[in-house]
Amino acid sequence: MFRTKYGPFNGDTWEDLCQQIFKKKYGEEGYQEMAASPGDFGIEGFTKKTGLSFQCYCPDRQYTQKELYEKQRDKITYDLGKLKKYKDQIEARIGDIKICEWVFVTPEVNQNKILEHAQAKQEDVRKWGLSILSDDFTVLVRDGEFYATEIIHFQTVHGEKLVFDDISSTIPLYDDGQDLSEYENNIEHKNKIRCDYANTNNDTKLQKLNSLTFDNWVGGEGLLKRIESTAPKIYYHISRVINQYESEVSELSLSWQGNAEELTGKVRETLSSRLKEELPDLSTADRRQISQHMVAKWIALCPLDFD
C-alpha cells in the first residue's frame, strides 16, 4: 500500500475512489467511465460535453522520491501512447467530441520535473495530429489536493477513518521575528511543576519536556490548518469542542486537588474523548495529536495553570 495524507491506497482502491469523485464532480458534464474490459485505452473516464479525460495512477508501495517520479513519468508516457495506438477504439466510444485535456490524477507529486515531462509529452502528442484530440490538447498533472473535499466526503460516507496527519508537512505557527520568550517562559515554569523540578533538579529531563511541549504546540497547529483547508465542516466541529472545553480547563485548574501531571493527563484524555464523541470518524492518531497540541498550547498561553 502507498501511504498518503488521506490514508493508504493501492492502484485499485485509488482508481475506485477517483471514479466516485469524477462521477459526482463531472456528472453534469456527461462523465462516462471507461471500463477496464477490454481495456482503458489510456483513458479511465471522459466527459462527453466538455472533452475532459482522466487517467489515475497510484503505486502499490512506497518509493523514494526519485523512484516515484520515474514511475509517474513512465506511466504518463505509456498511457499517452495508447491514445495513438487505440485511436479508432477510442473514437468509437467518445463519438464526435474532441479530447481537450488529459488529466493524470495521482495521490502526490514530489518533484516538479513531472510537470516538465508532461509538457514535453503534450507537445509530442499534438504533433501526432490525432482526429480524437483538439488542436490545443493539454496534459495536466493533479495530486490529491485538487480533490481533497471530495475525498473527505466519500471517506465519511463509507465510514472510513478520516486521516489528516502528514508527517512530511510542517506549517509554522508563528511569524518570523515573533517574540516567543513569554510563551517559552510559561512552558518552562509549568513544566518545572509537572516534573517536580524542585525535588529532582533534573535539567536534562526539564529541557526534553520543554522541547516536547513546544513541538506538540507547533506541530498540532499545522494539522489543524490542514483540516481547516481540506474539511472546513470537520474543522468547525473540532473548534466547537475545543472552545467549549477551554473554559472548563481554566476552572478545573483552579479547583484541581491532585498534582500537575495528573491534571495534564486528565485534560488530554478528556479532550480526546470528547473529540471521539463528536467526530467518531476522526482517526485515533489525529485525535491524539490534536489533544496533545491543545494541552501544549494551553500550557503556553495559560488556560492550563498549576499555581
C-alpha positions as CSV (number, residue, x, y, z in Angstrom):
1,M,0.0,0.0,0.0
2,F,1.1,3.6,-0.7
3,R,0.7,5.9,2.4
4,T,-0.9,9.2,1.7
5,K,-2.3,12.0,3.9
6,Y,-5.7,10.6,3.1
7,G,-4.8,7.1,4.2
8,P,-3.3,4.0,2.4
9,F,-4.1,3.2,-1.2
10,N,-3.1,0.9,-4.0
11,G,-3.8,1.2,-7.7
12,D,-7.3,-0.4,-7.4
13,T,-8.5,1.5,-4.4
14,W,-7.2,4.8,-5.7
15,E,-9.0,4.3,-9.0
16,D,-12.2,3.3,-7.3
17,L,-12.1,6.5,-5.2
18,C,-11.3,8.6,-8.3
19,Q,-14.2,7.1,-10.2
20,Q,-16.6,8.1,-7.5
21,I,-15.2,11.6,-7.4
22,F,-15.3,12.0,-11.2
23,K,-18.9,10.8,-11.4
24,K,-20.0,13.3,-8.7
25,K,-17.9,16.2,-9.8
26,Y,-18.3,15.9,-13.6
27,G,-21.7,14.2,-13.8
28,E,-23.4,17.2,-15.3
29,E,-20.7,17.4,-17.9
30,G,-21.6,13.9,-19.1
31,Y,-18.9,11.9,-17.4
32,Q,-18.5,8.3,-18.6
33,E,-16.3,5.7,-17.0
34,M,-14.2,3.7,-19.4
35,A,-14.4,0.2,-18.0
36,A,-11.2,-1.8,-17.9
37,S,-12.5,-4.5,-20.1
38,P,-11.3,-5.0,-22.8
39,G,-9.0,-2.0,-21.9
40,D,-9.0,1.6,-20.8
41,F,-7.0,2.7,-23.9
42,G,-5.1,5.3,-21.8
43,I,-8.4,6.8,-20.6
44,E,-10.3,5.7,-17.5
45,G,-13.1,8.2,-17.9
46,F,-14.1,11.2,-20.1
47,T,-16.8,13.9,-20.3
48,K,-18.9,13.9,-23.4
49,K,-19.9,17.6,-23.1
50,T,-16.5,19.2,-22.3
51,G,-13.9,16.8,-23.7
52,L,-12.0,16.1,-20.4
53,S,-10.3,12.8,-20.0
54,F,-8.8,11.2,-16.9
55,Q,-6.1,8.6,-16.1
56,C,-5.4,7.5,-12.5
57,Y,-2.2,6.2,-11.0
58,C,-1.2,5.2,-7.5
59,P,1.8,3.0,-6.7
60,D,1.2,-0.2,-4.7
61,R,4.1,0.5,-2.3
62,Q,6.3,3.3,-1.0
63,Y,9.1,4.5,-3.3
64,T,11.9,7.0,-2.9
65,Q,11.2,10.4,-4.5
66,K,13.3,9.5,-7.5
67,E,11.6,6.2,-7.9
68,L,8.1,7.7,-7.6
69,Y,9.0,10.3,-10.2
70,E,10.2,7.6,-12.6
71,K,7.1,5.5,-12.1
72,Q,4.8,8.5,-12.8
73,R,6.9,9.6,-15.7
74,D,6.8,6.2,-17.4
75,K,3.1,5.8,-16.7
76,I,2.3,9.2,-18.4
77,T,4.4,8.2,-21.4
78,Y,2.9,4.7,-21.7
79,D,-0.7,5.8,-21.3
80,L,-0.5,8.8,-23.7
81,G,1.0,6.4,-26.2
82,K,-2.3,4.4,-26.0
83,L,-4.2,7.4,-27.5
84,K,-2.3,6.9,-30.8
85,K,-2.4,3.1,-30.6
86,Y,-6.1,2.8,-29.9
87,K,-7.3,5.9,-31.7
88,D,-10.1,4.1,-33.6
89,Q,-11.3,2.2,-30.5
90,I,-11.4,5.5,-28.5
91,E,-13.3,7.3,-31.3
92,A,-15.9,4.6,-31.4
93,R,-16.6,5.2,-27.7
94,I,-16.3,9.0,-27.3
95,G,-18.2,9.9,-30.6
96,D,-17.5,13.2,-32.3
97,I,-16.2,15.1,-29.3
98,K,-12.5,16.2,-29.2
99,I,-10.4,15.5,-26.1
100,C,-9.0,18.8,-25.0
101,E,-7.5,17.8,-21.6
102,W,-5.8,14.6,-20.4
103,V,-5.6,14.7,-16.7
104,F,-3.2,12.5,-14.8
105,V,-4.5,12.0,-11.2
106,T,-2.1,10.7,-8.6
107,P,-2.1,11.0,-4.8
108,E,1.1,13.1,-4.6
109,V,3.6,14.8,-6.7
110,N,7.0,15.3,-5.1
111,Q,9.2,16.5,-8.0
112,N,8.3,19.4,-10.4
113,K,10.2,17.5,-13.1
114,I,7.0,15.6,-13.7
115,L,5.5,18.8,-15.0
116,E,8.4,19.3,-17.4
117,H,7.8,15.7,-18.7
118,A,4.1,16.3,-19.0
119,Q,4.7,19.4,-21.1
120,A,7.1,17.6,-23.4
121,K,4.7,14.7,-23.9
122,Q,1.9,17.2,-24.6
123,E,3.9,18.7,-27.5
124,D,4.7,15.2,-28.8
125,V,1.1,14.2,-28.8
126,R,-0.1,17.3,-30.5
127,K,2.3,16.5,-33.4
128,W,0.5,13.2,-34.0
129,G,-2.5,15.2,-35.3
130,L,-5.0,12.6,-34.0
131,S,-8.6,13.2,-35.0
132,I,-9.8,12.5,-31.5
133,L,-7.8,15.4,-30.0
134,S,-8.3,19.1,-30.1
135,D,-5.6,21.4,-31.5
136,D,-4.9,22.8,-28.0
137,F,-4.8,19.4,-26.4
138,T,-3.3,19.8,-22.9
139,V,-1.7,17.3,-20.4
140,L,-2.3,18.1,-16.7
141,V,-1.0,16.6,-13.6
142,R,-3.1,16.7,-10.4
143,D,-2.4,15.4,-7.0
144,G,-4.9,14.6,-4.2
145,E,-5.1,18.2,-3.1
146,F,-7.2,19.0,-6.2
147,Y,-9.9,16.7,-4.9
148,A,-9.4,17.0,-1.1
149,T,-13.0,18.0,-0.4
150,E,-14.4,15.1,-2.4
151,I,-12.0,12.6,-0.9
152,I,-13.1,13.6,2.6
153,H,-16.7,13.4,1.6
154,F,-16.5,9.8,0.2
155,Q,-14.4,8.6,3.1
156,T,-17.0,9.9,5.5
157,V,-19.9,8.4,3.5
158,H,-18.2,5.0,3.6
159,G,-17.5,5.2,7.3
160,E,-13.7,5.3,6.9
161,K,-11.5,6.9,9.5
162,L,-10.5,10.4,8.4
163,V,-6.7,10.8,8.3
164,F,-5.3,14.3,8.2
165,D,-1.8,13.7,9.7
166,D,1.0,14.3,7.2
167,I,4.4,13.8,8.9
168,S,6.2,15.3,5.9
169,S,4.3,18.6,6.2
170,T,5.1,21.4,8.6
171,I,3.3,24.7,8.9
172,P,4.9,27.3,11.2
173,L,2.7,28.5,14.0
174,Y,4.3,31.9,14.3
175,D,5.7,34.7,12.1
176,D,9.4,35.1,11.7
177,G,10.6,37.5,14.3
178,Q,7.8,37.0,16.7
179,D,8.9,37.1,20.3
180,L,8.2,33.7,21.9
181,S,10.0,34.3,25.1
182,E,6.8,34.8,27.1
183,Y,5.4,31.5,25.9
184,E,8.7,29.7,26.4
185,N,8.9,31.1,30.0
186,N,5.3,29.8,30.6
187,I,6.2,26.4,29.3
188,E,9.4,26.2,31.4
189,H,7.7,27.4,34.6
190,K,4.8,25.0,34.3
191,N,7.0,22.0,33.3
192,K,9.1,22.6,36.3
193,I,6.0,21.9,38.4
194,R,5.0,18.9,36.2
195,C,8.3,17.2,36.6
196,D,8.8,18.2,40.3
197,Y,11.9,20.1,39.4
198,A,12.4,21.5,42.9
199,N,13.0,18.0,44.2
200,T,14.8,16.4,41.3
201,N,16.7,19.4,39.9
202,N,17.0,17.4,36.7
203,D,17.9,19.9,33.9
204,T,18.1,17.3,31.2
205,K,14.6,16.0,31.9
206,L,13.1,19.5,32.0
207,Q,14.7,20.6,28.7
208,K,13.4,17.5,27.0
209,L,9.9,18.1,28.3
210,N,10.1,21.8,27.3
211,S,11.1,20.7,23.8
212,L,8.4,18.2,23.5
213,T,5.7,20.6,24.7
214,F,6.9,23.2,22.2
215,D,6.9,20.7,19.3
216,N,3.4,19.5,20.2
217,W,2.2,23.1,20.2
218,V,3.7,24.0,16.8
219,G,3.1,20.6,15.1
220,G,-0.5,20.4,16.1
221,E,-1.2,23.8,14.6
222,G,-0.1,22.5,11.2
223,L,-2.5,19.6,11.5
224,L,-5.4,21.9,12.3
225,K,-4.6,24.2,9.4
226,R,-4.7,21.2,7.1
227,I,-8.1,20.2,8.4
228,E,-9.4,23.7,8.1
229,S,-8.3,23.9,4.4
230,T,-9.5,20.5,3.3
231,A,-12.5,19.8,5.5
232,P,-13.9,23.1,6.9
233,K,-17.1,21.4,8.3
234,I,-15.0,19.0,10.3
235,Y,-12.7,21.8,11.5
236,Y,-15.8,23.7,12.7
237,H,-16.9,20.7,14.9
238,I,-13.3,20.3,16.2
239,S,-13.2,24.0,17.1
240,R,-16.5,23.9,18.8
241,V,-15.4,21.0,21.1
242,I,-12.1,22.8,21.9
243,N,-13.8,26.1,22.6
244,Q,-16.4,24.6,24.9
245,Y,-13.8,22.7,26.8
246,E,-11.3,25.5,27.1
247,S,-13.4,27.4,29.7
248,E,-13.7,24.2,31.7
249,V,-9.9,23.8,31.7
250,S,-9.4,27.2,33.4
251,E,-11.9,26.3,36.1
252,L,-10.5,22.8,36.5
253,S,-7.0,24.3,37.0
254,L,-8.3,26.5,39.9
255,S,-10.1,23.6,41.7
256,W,-7.8,20.7,41.0
257,Q,-6.6,18.8,44.1
258,G,-4.1,16.4,42.5
259,N,-0.6,17.0,41.1
260,A,0.2,18.9,37.9
261,E,0.9,15.9,35.8
262,E,-2.3,14.2,36.8
263,L,-4.2,17.4,35.7
264,T,-2.3,17.5,32.4
265,G,-3.3,13.8,31.7
266,K,-6.9,14.4,32.7
267,V,-7.2,17.4,30.4
268,R,-5.6,15.5,27.5
269,E,-7.7,12.4,27.9
270,T,-11.0,14.3,28.4
271,L,-10.4,16.3,25.2
272,S,-9.6,13.2,23.2
273,S,-12.8,11.5,24.5
274,R,-14.9,14.5,23.5
275,L,-13.4,14.6,20.0
276,K,-14.2,10.9,19.6
277,E,-17.8,11.5,20.7
278,E,-18.3,14.5,18.3
279,L,-16.3,13.1,15.4
280,P,-16.1,9.2,15.6
281,D,-14.7,9.1,12.1
282,L,-11.6,11.1,13.0
283,S,-8.6,8.8,13.2
284,T,-7.2,7.9,16.6
285,A,-3.8,9.4,15.7
286,D,-5.2,12.7,14.6
287,R,-7.4,12.9,17.7
288,R,-4.4,12.2,20.0
289,Q,-2.3,14.8,18.2
290,I,-5.0,17.5,18.5
291,S,-5.3,16.7,22.2
292,Q,-1.5,16.9,22.7
293,H,-1.4,20.1,20.7
294,M,-4.1,21.8,22.7
295,V,-2.6,20.8,26.1
296,A,0.7,22.2,25.0
297,K,-1.0,25.4,23.7
298,W,-2.9,25.8,26.9
299,I,0.3,25.4,28.9
300,A,2.0,28.1,26.8
301,L,-1.0,30.5,26.7
302,C,-2.1,29.9,30.3
303,P,-5.6,28.4,30.4
304,L,-3.9,25.3,31.9
305,D,-2.3,26.5,35.1
306,F,-0.7,24.7,38.1
307,D,-0.1,27.6,40.5
